[in-house]
Amino acid sequence: MVSDTKTALMDIAEHAARSRGVDGFSYADLAGAIGIRKASVHYHFPTKDDLVKALVTRYEARLCAECNAIDAVHTTGGARLRAVIAFYRSALADGKEVCLCVALSTSRESLSEPVTERIGDIRAMMVSWLKTVYLRGADDHTIECVQDPLAEAYATLALLEGAHLAARTDGTILTFDVVTELISNRCR
């Protein structure tokens, strides 16, 4: 039951952070959502920083697992790039949420230095993985016009994160599709 409560708290907090930002919810909100006392939330996560650290750790593991799954299922660079675009698209919840790193980045001033460093580490991991996707795509000719795989990786991550913000602002996933169409069309 303790781990179920902790997981439920993390799920609710992640949804709240992704839809309203880390400053958009309180421990009272979390407690009310699952019918426990606020003190019980503090039992699992003494501070909001502890909760955010746990969310970031879980998100990083999920993102690593997704990249590994994409690598296992898709052999070409183009297929991998399309798969990661689809993964980011699915994280939008029809334009109502953004990925956790984007959500937390918008609340940077409210985060501790260790959390912002972890977000940087996650972004660096994604850039590194995307670079391998572009290298593969250049080698197997399934991504058109690859010039500099590292620069392309940085640009792609910025595009995906920006597409999240634009779709969230517009409140529709269609904005994400329009923004990412340029890189999708480069894949064969």
Backbone as a printed PyTorch tensor [residue, N CA C, xyz], in Angstrom:
tensor([[[  0.8230,  -1.2020,   0.0000],
         [  0.0000,   0.0000,   0.0000],
         [  0.8620,   1.2590,   0.0000]],

        [[  1.9830,   1.2280,   0.7610],
         [  2.8460,   2.4070,   0.8150],
         [  3.3760,   2.7370,  -0.5740]],

        [[  3.8820,   1.7320,  -1.2960],
         [  4.4200,   2.0130,  -2.6260],
         [  3.3110,   2.4160,  -3.5850]],

        [[  2.1080,   1.8530,  -3.4190],
         [  0.9850,   2.2590,  -4.2670],
         [  0.6310,   3.7170,  -4.0300]],

        [[  0.6330,   4.1470,  -2.7730],
         [  0.3540,   5.5490,  -2.4470],
         [  1.4410,   6.4370,  -3.0260]],

        [[  2.6790,   6.0240,  -2.8640],
         [  3.7980,   6.8190,  -3.3910],
         [  3.7060,   6.9390,  -4.9060]],

        [[  3.4140,   5.8270,  -5.5740],
         [  3.2770,   5.8500,  -7.0250],
         [  2.1030,   6.7240,  -7.4460]],

        [[  0.9930,   6.6200,  -6.7380],
         [ -0.1770,   7.4530,  -7.0510],
         [  0.1490,   8.9300,  -6.8790]],

        [[  0.8690,   9.2620,  -5.8240],
         [  1.2630,  10.6520,  -5.6040],
         [  2.1650,  11.1470,  -6.7370]],

        [[  3.0880,  10.3020,  -7.1420],
         [  3.9840,  10.6840,  -8.2360],
         [  3.2160,  10.8500,  -9.5460]],

        [[  2.2720,   9.9550,  -9.8040],
         [  1.4800,  10.0520, -11.0320],
         [  0.6790,  11.3540, -11.0680]],

        [[  0.0340,  11.6730,  -9.9620],
         [ -0.7760,  12.8910,  -9.8840],
         [  0.1180,  14.1230,  -9.9870]],

        [[  1.2510,  14.0960,  -9.2920],
         [  2.1780,  15.2350,  -9.3320],
         [  2.7510,  15.4240, -10.7380]],

        [[  3.0870,  14.3290, -11.4050],
         [  3.6280,  14.4580, -12.7620],
         [  2.5800,  15.0470, -13.7010]],

        [[  1.3620,  14.5480, -13.6230],
         [  0.2900,  15.1000, -14.4590],
         [  0.1080,  16.5870, -14.1830]],

        [[  0.0960,  16.9590, -12.9070],
         [ -0.0690,  18.3730, -12.5370],
         [  1.0930,  19.2110, -13.0510]],

        [[  2.3090,  18.7230, -12.8830],
         [  3.4860,  19.4680, -13.3420],
         [  3.4710,  19.6170, -14.8520]],

        [[  3.0960,  18.5670, -15.5550],
         [  3.1010,  18.6000, -17.0180],
         [  1.9720,  19.4590, -17.5850]],

        [[  0.9200,  19.6460, -16.8260],
         [ -0.1950,  20.4560, -17.3300],
         [ -0.2290,  21.8660, -16.7480]],

        [[  0.2920,  22.0430, -15.5090],
         [  0.2230,  23.3640, -14.8670],
         [  1.5690,  23.8930, -14.3850]],

        [[  2.6110,  23.0930, -14.4940],
         [  3.9200,  23.4940, -13.9900],
         [  4.0900,  23.0570, -12.5430]],

        [[  5.3220,  23.0340, -12.0990],
         [  5.6160,  22.5600, -10.7450],
         [  5.0400,  23.4920,  -9.6790]],

        [[  4.8490,  24.7460, -10.0290],
         [  4.2510,  25.6870,  -9.0800],
         [  2.7290,  25.6590,  -9.1240]],

        [[  2.1610,  24.8640, -10.0030],
         [  0.7190,  24.8230, -10.1950],
         [ -0.0120,  23.8050,  -9.3510]],

        [[  0.6720,  23.2080,  -8.3870],
         [ -0.0010,  22.2740,  -7.4840],
         [  0.6700,  22.3180,  -6.1220]],

        [[ -0.0770,  21.9030,  -5.1240],
         [  0.4300,  21.8740,  -3.7500],
         [  0.2840,  20.4680,  -3.1870]],

        [[  0.8760,  20.2690,  -2.0220],
         [  0.7000,  18.9840,  -1.3460],
         [ -0.7550,  18.7840,  -0.9430]],

        [[ -1.4610,  19.8480,  -0.6390],
         [ -2.8890,  19.7420,  -0.3220],
         [ -3.6580,  19.2170,  -1.5410]],

        [[ -3.2710,  19.6740,  -2.7350],
         [ -3.9050,  19.1800,  -3.9580],
         [ -3.6750,  17.6810,  -4.1170]],

        [[ -2.4380,  17.2540,  -3.8860],
         [ -2.1050,  15.8310,  -4.0230],
         [ -2.8680,  14.9950,  -3.0070]],

        [[ -2.8730,  15.4570,  -1.7650],
         [ -3.5730,  14.7320,  -0.6980],
         [ -5.0560,  14.6050,  -1.0260]],

        [[ -5.6610,  15.6900,  -1.4570],
         [ -7.0770,  15.6680,  -1.7920],
         [ -7.4030,  14.7560,  -2.9560]],

        [[ -6.4950,  14.6720,  -3.9100],
         [ -6.7290,  13.8570,  -5.1050],
         [ -6.8100,  12.3690,  -4.7980]],

        [[ -6.0940,  11.9250,  -3.7600],
         [ -6.1610,  10.4880,  -3.4420],
         [ -6.7620,  10.2160,  -2.0670]],

        [[ -7.2500,  11.2570,  -1.4060],
         [ -7.9730,  11.0710,  -0.1530],
         [ -7.1000,  10.7170,   1.0390]],

        [[ -5.9470,  11.3700,   1.1450],
         [ -5.0930,  11.1770,   2.3170],
         [ -4.8250,  12.5410,   2.9450]],

        [[ -4.2250,  12.5100,   4.1280],
         [ -3.8690,  13.7710,   4.7840],
         [ -2.5820,  14.3250,   4.1660]],

        [[ -2.4400,  15.6280,   4.2330],
         [ -1.2520,  16.2840,   3.7020],
         [  0.0150,  15.7510,   4.3870]],

        [[ -0.0950,  15.4220,   5.6620],
         [  1.0520,  14.8600,   6.3880],
         [  1.5170,  13.5480,   5.7660]],

        [[  0.5840,  12.8130,   5.1770],
         [  0.9490,  11.5510,   4.5210],
         [  1.7680,  11.8050,   3.2580]],

        [[  1.4870,  12.8980,   2.5810],
         [  2.2940,  13.2560,   1.4140],
         [  3.7150,  13.5550,   1.8780]],

        [[  3.8230,  14.3130,   2.9630],
         [  5.1470,  14.6430,   3.5090],
         [  5.8960,  13.4020,   3.9860]],

        [[  5.1750,  12.3790,   4.4100],
         [  5.8110,  11.1240,   4.8110],
         [  6.5790,  10.5230,   3.6280]],

        [[  5.9470,  10.5360,   2.4590],
         [  6.5720,   9.9550,   1.2640],
         [  7.6050,  10.8950,   0.6390]],

        [[  7.3050,  12.1810,   0.6730],
         [  8.1770,  13.1870,   0.0660],
         [  8.2620,  14.3680,   1.0340]],

        [[  9.2660,  14.3830,   1.8990],
         [  9.3460,  15.4310,   2.9230],
         [  9.2500,  16.8550,   2.3630]],

        [[  9.8200,  17.0720,   1.1730],
         [  9.7600,  18.3980,   0.5550],
         [  9.3240,  18.2480,  -0.9030]],

        [[  8.8890,  19.3290,  -1.4820],
         [  8.5120,  19.3020,  -2.8930],
         [  9.7360,  19.0040,  -3.7570]],

        [[ 10.8920,  19.4550,  -3.3140],
         [ 12.1210,  19.1440,  -4.0350],
         [ 12.3590,  17.6370,  -4.0710]],

        [[ 12.0850,  16.9500,  -2.9630],
         [ 12.2150,  15.4880,  -2.9430],
         [ 11.2690,  14.8430,  -3.9550]],

        [[ 10.0650,  15.3670,  -4.0210],
         [  9.0800,  14.8520,  -4.9760],
         [  9.5570,  15.0980,  -6.4120]],

        [[ 10.0200,  16.2900,  -6.6990],
         [ 10.4740,  16.6140,  -8.0510],
         [ 11.6870,  15.7640,  -8.4250]],

        [[ 12.6010,  15.5470,  -7.4920],
         [ 13.7530,  14.6750,  -7.7670],
         [ 13.2840,  13.2710,  -8.1310]],

        [[ 12.2960,  12.7580,  -7.4040],
         [ 11.7660,  11.4250,  -7.6940],
         [ 11.0980,  11.3950,  -9.0690]],

        [[ 10.3790,  12.4530,  -9.4060],
         [  9.7470,  12.5300, -10.7180],
         [ 10.7880,  12.5380, -11.8330]],

        [[ 11.8490,  13.3020, -11.6460],
         [ 12.9040,  13.3910, -12.6500],
         [ 13.6100,  12.0460, -12.8130]],

        [[ 13.8840,  11.3710, -11.7140],
         [ 14.5220,  10.0510, -11.7710],
         [ 13.6540,   9.0610, -12.5370]],

        [[ 12.3740,   9.0560, -12.2380],
         [ 11.4500,   8.1460, -12.9220],
         [ 11.3410,   8.4990, -14.4020]],

        [[ 11.2710,   9.7880, -14.7050],
         [ 11.1560,  10.2330, -16.0910],
         [ 12.4010,   9.8470, -16.8880]],

        [[ 13.5640,  10.0270, -16.2900],
         [ 14.8160,   9.6700, -16.9620],
         [ 14.8380,   8.1790, -17.2930]],

        [[ 14.4260,   7.3480, -16.3490],
         [ 14.3940,   5.9050, -16.5810],
         [ 13.4180,   5.5620, -17.7050]],

        [[ 12.2710,   6.2180, -17.7210],
         [ 11.2650,   5.9780, -18.7560],
         [ 11.7970,   6.4080, -20.1260]],

        [[ 12.4680,   7.5400, -20.1670],
         [ 13.0140,   8.0470, -21.4220],
         [ 14.1280,   7.1370, -21.9400]],

        [[ 15.0010,   6.6830, -21.0590],
         [ 16.0660,   5.7410, -21.4620],
         [ 15.4630,   4.4480, -21.9930]],

        [[ 14.4530,   3.9390, -21.3000],
         [ 13.7960,   2.7090, -21.7330],
         [ 13.1500,   2.9000, -23.1040]],

        [[ 12.5520,   4.0520, -23.3370],
         [ 11.9220,   4.3230, -24.6270],
         [ 12.9680,   4.3750, -25.7400]],

        [[ 14.0780,   5.0500, -25.5010],
         [ 15.1490,   5.1040, -26.5100],
         [ 15.6800,   3.7060, -26.8060]],

        [[ 15.8670,   2.9000, -25.7720],
         [ 16.3230,   1.5230, -25.9710],
         [ 15.3020,   0.7020, -26.7490]],

        [[ 14.0310,   0.9050, -26.4490],
         [ 12.9770,   0.1830, -27.1720],
         [ 12.9410,   0.6070, -28.6330]],

        [[ 13.0930,   1.8820, -28.8900],
         [ 13.1360,   2.3660, -30.2770],
         [ 14.3020,   1.7220, -31.0120]],

        [[ 15.4710,   1.6940, -30.3700],
         [ 16.6470,   1.0700, -30.9900],
         [ 16.4010,  -0.4110, -31.2750]],

        [[ 15.7220,  -1.0920, -30.3660],
         [ 15.4790,  -2.5240, -30.5230],
         [ 14.4770,  -2.8350, -31.6370]],

        [[ 13.5070,  -1.9610, -31.8140],
         [ 12.4370,  -2.2130, -32.7710],
         [ 12.7490,  -1.6690, -34.1630]],

        [[ 13.4280,  -0.5310, -34.2180],
         [ 13.6600,   0.1460, -35.4990],
         [ 15.1450,   0.0970, -35.8520]],

        [[ 15.4380,  -0.4030, -37.0230],
         [ 16.8430,  -0.5710, -37.4030],
         [ 17.4140,   0.6180, -38.1570]],

        [[ 16.5710,   1.4110, -38.8070],
         [ 17.0970,   2.5170, -39.5990],
         [ 17.0360,   3.8290, -38.8220]],

        [[ 17.8970,   4.7450, -39.2130],
         [ 17.8870,   6.0590, -38.5800],
         [ 16.5730,   6.7830, -38.8040]],

        [[ 16.0420,   6.7050, -40.0110],
         [ 14.7760,   7.3660, -40.3130],
         [ 13.6250,   6.8370, -39.4740]],

        [[ 13.5750,   5.5240, -39.3140],
         [ 12.5130,   4.9180, -38.5030],
         [ 12.6660,   5.3200, -37.0370]],

        [[ 13.8990,   5.4000, -36.5700],
         [ 14.1320,   5.8160, -35.1810],
         [ 13.7180,   7.2740, -34.9670]],

        [[ 14.0280,   8.1220, -35.9350],
         [ 13.6470,   9.5270, -35.8070],
         [ 12.1250,   9.6720, -35.8020]],

        [[ 11.4580,   8.9740, -36.6860],
         [  9.9910,   9.0100, -36.6880],
         [  9.4220,   8.4670, -35.3820]],

        [[ 10.0440,   7.4460, -34.8370],
         [  9.5550,   6.8530, -33.5780],
         [  9.7050,   7.8220, -32.4070]],

        [[ 10.8080,   8.5580, -32.3490],
         [ 10.9770,   9.4940, -31.2430],
         [ 10.0260,  10.6800, -31.4030]],

        [[  9.7570,  11.0700, -32.6320],
         [  8.7620,  12.1200, -32.8540],
         [  7.4040,  11.6330, -32.3590]],

        [[  7.0550,  10.4020, -32.6770],
         [  5.7800,   9.8250, -32.2200],
         [  5.7330,   9.7420, -30.6990]],

        [[  6.8530,   9.3910, -30.0880],
         [  6.9010,   9.3150, -28.6250],
         [  6.6400,  10.6910, -28.0110]],

        [[  7.3060,  11.7120, -28.5130],
         [  7.0800,  13.0680, -27.9940],
         [  5.6460,  13.5070, -28.2590]],

        [[  5.1110,  13.1340, -29.3860],
         [  3.7180,  13.4770, -29.7010],
         [  2.7820,  12.8480, -28.6790]],

        [[  3.0150,  11.5920, -28.3500],
         [  2.1290,  10.9000, -27.4050],
         [  2.1910,  11.5150, -26.0060]],

        [[  3.3060,  12.1480, -25.6820],
         [  3.4570,  12.7700, -24.3620],
         [  2.6290,  14.0410, -24.2130]],

        [[  2.0730,  14.5260, -25.3000],
         [  1.3170,  15.7790, -25.2680],
         [ -0.0830,  15.6690, -24.6740]],

        [[ -0.6200,  14.4650, -24.5870],
         [ -1.9870,  14.2930, -24.0930],
         [ -2.9460,  15.2310, -24.8220]],

        [[ -2.9400,  15.1360, -26.1480],
         [ -3.8010,  15.9650, -27.0140],
         [ -3.5940,  17.4600, -26.8260]],

        [[ -2.3760,  17.8720, -26.5200],
         [ -2.0660,  19.2930, -26.3870],
         [ -2.3440,  19.8620, -25.0020]],

        [[ -2.6480,  18.9900, -24.0530],
         [ -2.9690,  19.4570, -22.6980],
         [ -1.7830,  19.3930, -21.7400]],

        [[ -0.7220,  18.7170, -22.1320],
         [  0.4630,  18.5610, -21.2900],
         [  1.7130,  18.7170, -22.1490]],

        [[  2.8440,  18.9010, -21.4860],
         [  4.1420,  18.8920, -22.1520],
         [  5.0070,  17.8520, -21.4480]],

        [[  6.1220,  17.4930, -22.0620],
         [  7.0030,  16.5250, -21.4180],
         [  7.5360,  17.1250, -20.1100]],

        [[  7.9340,  16.2730, -19.2110],
         [  8.3220,  16.7230, -17.8790],
         [  9.5090,  17.6790, -17.9100]],

        [[ 10.4950,  17.4180, -18.7500],
         [ 11.6500,  18.3270, -18.8100],
         [ 11.2430,  19.7230, -19.2600]],

        [[ 10.3580,  19.8190, -20.2330],
         [  9.8800,  21.1230, -20.6830],
         [  9.1040,  21.7950, -19.5570]],

        [[  8.2270,  21.0470, -18.9190],
         [  7.4200,  21.6080, -17.8230],
         [  8.3060,  22.1300, -16.7000]],

        [[  9.3050,  21.3620, -16.3380],
         [ 10.1850,  21.7820, -15.2420],
         [ 11.0750,  22.9450, -15.6700]],

        [[ 11.4720,  22.9700, -16.9180],
         [ 12.3070,  24.0720, -17.3900],
         [ 11.5820,  25.4110, -17.3050]],

        [[ 10.2720,  25.3840, -17.4740],
         [  9.5100,  26.6250, -17.3800],
         [  9.3810,  27.1090, -15.9430]],

        [[  9.7100,  26.2370, -14.9850],
         [  9.6580,  26.5910, -13.5620],
         [ 11.0580,  26.5980, -12.9550]],

        [[ 12.0420,  26.8510, -13.7480],
         [ 13.4460,  26.7330, -13.3410],
         [ 13.7570,  27.4430, -12.0270]],

        [[ 13.2100,  28.6290, -11.8360],
         [ 13.5220,  29.4010, -10.6320],
         [ 13.0150,  28.7220,  -9.3640]],

        [[ 12.0540,  27.8320,  -9.4920],
         [ 11.5000,  27.1290,  -8.3370],
         [ 12.2180,  25.8130,  -8.0410]],

        [[ 13.1800,  25.4560,  -8.8640],
         [ 13.8530,  24.1640,  -8.7340],
         [ 15.2150,  24.3140,  -8.0730]],

        [[ 15.6190,  23.2560,  -7.4000],
         [ 16.9490,  23.2520,  -6.7950],
         [ 18.0020,  23.0220,  -7.8830]],

        [[ 19.2230,  23.3730,  -7.5630],
         [ 20.3120,  23.1840,  -8.5190],
         [ 20.4860,  21.7130,  -8.9150]],

        [[ 20.3980,  20.7670,  -7.9600],
         [ 20.5100,  19.3600,  -8.3830],
         [ 19.4380,  18.9420,  -9.3890]],

        [[ 18.2330,  19.4730,  -9.2530],
         [ 17.1690,  19.1260, -10.2000],
         [ 17.4660,  19.7310, -11.5650]],

        [[ 17.8740,  20.9880, -11.6110],
         [ 18.1730,  21.6000, -12.9160],
         [ 19.3590,  20.9070, -13.5760]],

        [[ 20.3100,  20.4550, -12.7790],
         [ 21.4430,  19.7080, -13.3450],
         [ 20.9730,  18.3820, -13.9370]],

        [[ 20.0510,  17.7020, -13.2540],
         [ 19.5200,  16.4310, -13.7610],
         [ 18.7560,  16.6460, -15.0660]],

        [[ 18.0160,  17.7450, -15.1440],
         [ 17.3110,  18.0570, -16.3910],
         [ 18.3350,  18.2520, -17.5040]],

        [[ 19.4130,  18.9430, -17.2040],
         [ 20.4950,  19.1080, -18.1770],
         [ 21.0920,  17.7760, -18.5860]],

        [[ 21.2470,  16.8710, -17.6270],
         [ 21.7730,  15.5340, -17.9280],
         [ 20.8290,  14.7600, -18.8580]],

        [[ 19.5390,  14.8820, -18.6050],
         [ 18.5530,  14.1950, -19.4510],
         [ 18.5990,  14.7530, -20.8610]],

        [[ 18.6720,  16.0610, -20.9750],
         [ 18.7470,  16.6830, -22.2950],
         [ 20.0330,  16.2500, -23.0150]],

        [[ 21.1420,  16.1820, -22.2790],
         [ 22.4110,  15.7430, -22.8740],
         [ 22.3090,  14.2970, -23.3510]],

        [[ 21.6320,  13.4560, -22.5750],
         [ 21.4320,  12.0690, -22.9690],
         [ 20.6170,  11.9970, -24.2550]],

        [[ 19.5760,  12.8290, -24.3520],
         [ 18.7500,  12.8270, -25.5640],
         [ 19.5410,  13.3360, -26.7670]],

        [[ 20.3530,  14.3640, -26.5820],
         [ 21.1720,  14.8720, -27.6890],
         [ 22.1300,  13.7820, -28.1600]],

        [[ 22.7590,  13.0870, -27.2310],
         [ 23.6830,  12.0140, -27.5840],
         [ 22.9600,  10.9080, -28.3660]],

        [[ 21.7860,  10.5230, -27.8830],
         [ 21.0260,   9.4770, -28.5590],
         [ 20.5900,   9.9480, -29.9480]],

        [[ 20.0890,  11.1750, -30.0350],
         [ 19.6730,  11.7070, -31.3340],
         [ 20.8460,  11.8020, -32.3090]],

        [[ 22.0310,  12.0970, -31.8010],
         [ 23.2150,  12.1230, -32.6720],
         [ 23.4310,  10.7470, -33.3010]],

        [[ 23.2710,   9.6810, -32.5030],
         [ 23.4320,   8.3350, -33.0610],
         [ 22.3520,   8.0360, -34.0970]],

        [[ 21.1660,   8.5800, -33.8980],
         [ 20.0880,   8.4080, -34.8690],
         [ 20.4750,   9.0740, -36.1900]],

        [[ 21.0000,  10.2930, -36.1040],
         [ 21.4060,  10.9880, -37.3310],
         [ 22.6080,  10.3080, -37.9950]],

        [[ 23.5450,   9.8090, -37.2120],
         [ 24.6660,   9.0660, -37.7930],
         [ 24.1650,   7.8310, -38.5360]],

        [[ 23.2320,   7.1050, -37.9110],
         [ 22.6540,   5.9210, -38.5530],
         [ 21.9090,   6.3290, -39.8200]],

        [[ 21.1320,   7.3940, -39.7140],
         [ 20.3680,   7.8640, -40.8760],
         [ 21.2460,   8.3000, -42.0330]],

        [[ 22.4000,   8.8870, -41.7200],
         [ 23.3450,   9.2640, -42.7740],
         [ 23.9610,   8.0210, -43.4050]],

        [[ 24.3100,   7.0430, -42.5610],
         [ 24.9320,   5.8130, -43.0540],
         [ 23.9770,   4.9700, -43.8940]],

        [[ 22.7230,   4.8710, -43.4500],
         [ 21.7890,   4.0060, -44.1770],
         [ 20.8960,   4.7910, -45.1510]],

        [[ 21.1690,   6.0890, -45.2760],
         [ 20.4710,   6.9620, -46.2320],
         [ 18.9630,   7.0210, -45.9980]],

        [[ 18.5450,   6.9550, -44.7290],
         [ 17.1110,   7.0290, -44.4270],
         [ 16.7190,   8.3750, -43.8080]],

        [[ 17.7080,   9.2590, -43.6180],
         [ 17.4320,  10.6490, -43.2490],
         [ 18.1630,  11.5090, -44.2710]],

        [[ 17.3990,  12.3440, -44.9500],
         [ 17.9710,  13.1670, -46.0110],
         [ 18.8110,  14.3220, -45.4580]],

        [[ 19.8560,  14.6370, -46.1870],
         [ 20.6610,  15.8550, -45.9790],
         [ 21.2630,  15.9960, -44.5850]],

        [[ 21.7940,  14.9330, -44.0360],
         [ 22.4390,  15.0360, -42.7290],
         [ 23.8010,  15.6900, -42.9330]],

        [[ 23.9810,  16.8560, -42.3320],
         [ 25.2360,  17.6060, -42.4700],
         [ 26.1330,  17.4130, -41.2510]],

        [[ 25.6000,  17.7040, -40.0760],
         [ 26.3470,  17.6320, -38.8240],
         [ 25.4480,  16.9430, -37.7980]],

        [[ 25.6550,  15.6490, -37.5550],
         [ 24.7570,  14.9010, -36.6750],
         [ 24.5800,  15.5150, -35.2800]],

        [[ 25.6360,  16.0830, -34.7110],
         [ 25.4990,  16.6850, -33.3910],
         [ 24.6330,  17.9420, -33.4470]],

        [[ 24.8730,  18.7960, -34.4180],
         [ 24.0590,  20.0050, -34.5710],
         [ 22.6020,  19.6330, -34.8620]],

        [[ 22.4070,  18.6090, -35.6740],
         [ 21.0490,  18.1500, -35.9860],
         [ 20.3660,  17.6260, -34.7280]],

        [[ 21.1250,  16.9410, -33.8780],
         [ 20.5510,  16.4110, -32.6350],
         [ 20.0860,  17.5450, -31.7270]],

        [[ 20.9360,  18.5490, -31.5510],
         [ 20.5490,  19.7090, -30.7370],
         [ 19.3140,  20.3960, -31.3200]],

        [[ 19.3150,  20.5980, -32.6170],
         [ 18.1910,  21.2710, -33.2710],
         [ 16.9040,  20.4570, -33.1570]],

        [[ 17.0290,  19.1480, -33.2850],
         [ 15.8450,  18.2900, -33.1990],
         [ 15.2520,  18.3140, -31.8010]],

        [[ 16.0970,  18.2340, -30.7740],
         [ 15.5660,  18.2870, -29.4110],
         [ 14.8930,  19.6360, -29.1570]],

        [[ 15.5220,  20.7040, -29.6130],
         [ 14.9150,  22.0330, -29.4510],
         [ 13.5940,  22.1110, -30.2070]],

        [[ 13.5410,  21.5290, -31.3870],
         [ 12.3110,  21.5330, -32.1690],
         [ 11.2130,  20.7380, -31.4690]],

        [[ 11.5490,  19.5550, -30.9530],
         [ 10.5510,  18.7390, -30.2600],
         [ 10.0290,  19.4490, -29.0100]],

        [[ 10.9430,  20.0380, -28.2400],
         [ 10.5230,  20.7530, -27.0270],
         [  9.7180,  22.0040, -27.3870]],

        [[ 10.1430,  22.7150, -28.4070],
         [  9.4020,  23.8940, -28.8490],
         [  8.0340,  23.5250, -29.3970]],

        [[  7.9670,  22.4050, -30.1010],
         [  6.6810,  21.9310, -30.6160],
         [  5.7350,  21.5960, -29.4660]],

        [[  6.2910,  21.0880, -28.3740],
         [  5.4740,  20.8370, -27.1800],
         [  4.8810,  22.1400, -26.6540]],

        [[  5.7280,  23.1380, -26.5150],
         [  5.2420,  24.4250, -25.9980],
         [  4.2070,  25.0460, -26.9320]],

        [[  4.4550,  24.9890, -28.2250],
         [  3.5100,  25.5680, -29.1860],
         [  2.1770,  24.8290, -29.1560]],

        [[  2.2200,  23.5060, -29.1010],
         [  0.9800,  22.7170, -29.0520],
         [  0.2230,  22.9780, -27.7550]],

        [[  0.9530,  23.1100, -26.6670],
         [  0.3150,  23.3970, -25.3730],
         [ -0.3150,  24.7840, -25.3970]],

        [[  0.3830,  25.7450, -25.9640],
         [ -0.1510,  27.1000, -26.0640],
         [ -1.4250,  27.1190, -26.9060]],

        [[ -1.4090,  26.4030, -28.0360],
         [ -2.5750,  26.3580, -28.9120],
         [ -3.6560,  25.4080, -28.3940]],

        [[ -3.2580,  24.4990, -27.4840],
         [ -4.2110,  23.5350, -26.9390],
         [ -4.6250,  22.4580, -27.9200]],

        [[ -3.7560,  22.2100, -28.9070],
         [ -4.0670,  21.1780, -29.8910],
         [ -2.7960,  20.4640, -30.3360]],

        [[ -2.9140,  19.1830, -30.4890],
         [ -1.7860,  18.3640, -30.9290],
         [ -1.4480,  18.6240, -32.4000]],

        [[ -2.3800,  19.1770, -33.1340],
         [ -2.1380,  19.4600, -34.5540],
         [ -0.9790,  20.4310, -34.7390]],

        [[ -0.7930,  21.3340, -33.8060],
         [  0.3370,  22.2580, -33.8800],
         [  1.6510,  21.4880, -33.8350]],

        [[  1.7360,  20.4840, -32.9770],
         [  2.9320,  19.6500, -32.9080],
         [  3.2180,  19.0220, -34.2690]],

        [[  2.1770,  18.5120, -34.9120],
         [  2.3440,  17.8630, -36.2080],
         [  2.8820,  18.8290, -37.2600]],

        [[  2.3690,  20.0470, -37.2630],
         [  2.8180,  21.0490, -38.2220],
         [  4.2840,  21.4000, -37.9760]],

        [[  4.6340,  21.5890, -36.7020],
         [  6.0040,  21.9840, -36.3590],
         [  7.0090,  20.8760, -36.6940]],

        [[  6.6400,  19.6350, -36.4620],
         [  7.5840,  18.5280, -36.6630],
         [  7.5540,  17.9540, -38.0800]],

        [[  6.6720,  18.4550, -38.9150],
         [  6.5480,  17.9230, -40.2760],
         [  7.8640,  18.0250, -41.0560]],

        [[  8.5990,  19.1000, -40.8600],
         [  9.8490,  19.3140, -41.5840],
         [ 10.8460,  18.1720, -41.3430]],

        [[ 11.0160,  17.7800, -40.0780],
         [ 11.9720,  16.6850, -39.8290],
         [ 11.3700,  15.3300, -40.1840]],

        [[ 10.0840,  15.1770, -40.0180],
         [  9.4410,  13.9110, -40.4120],
         [  9.6070,  13.6640, -41.8990]],

        [[  9.4760,  14.7130, -42.6740],
         [  9.5720,  14.5600, -44.1300],
         [ 10.9810,  14.2430, -44.6110]],

        [[ 11.9680,  14.4010, -43.7670],
         [ 13.3420,  14.0520, -44.1400],
         [ 13.6020,  12.5410, -44.0300]],

        [[ 12.6850,  11.8410, -43.3890],
         [ 12.8820,  10.3970, -43.1430],
         [ 12.3240,   9.5730, -44.2930]],

        [[ 13.0870,   8.5520, -44.6330],
         [ 12.6300,   7.6130, -45.6690],
         [ 12.2780,   6.2990, -45.0460]]])
